[in-house]
Amino acid sequence: MRRVAFVLKVKADKVEEYKVHHQAVWPAMLDALRRTGWHNYSLFLREDGLLFGYFETPESFQAALAGMAAEDINARWQEFMAPYFEGIGGAHADERMLELEEVFHLD
């Protein structure tokens, strides 16, 4: 499995609302994530809106993103969540995820 980490920025005034939506992610979205190889997926959010995401996938980050891009539910979720993010320039957040380089892993 490949470990993937990424960052995004949630608008500071939308942090609490963003957290509420992630307490009840749409079941079809959860199914699509599992189906397209997103395992052990976690999001961590700092109170200023810095969002750190982590997941494991059998393929590359780009392959995992492409798998989700082919899912109709993903387009609806991304459209719904777009107003929560800053710095995405009208794109969907999954198109602006900044992948982080892994520099250390303790087995």
Beta strands, then each sheet from edge to edge (+ up, - down):
strand 1: 2-9
strand 2: 39-45
strand 3: 50-57
strand 4: 98-100
sheet 1: 2+ 3- 1+ 4-
end
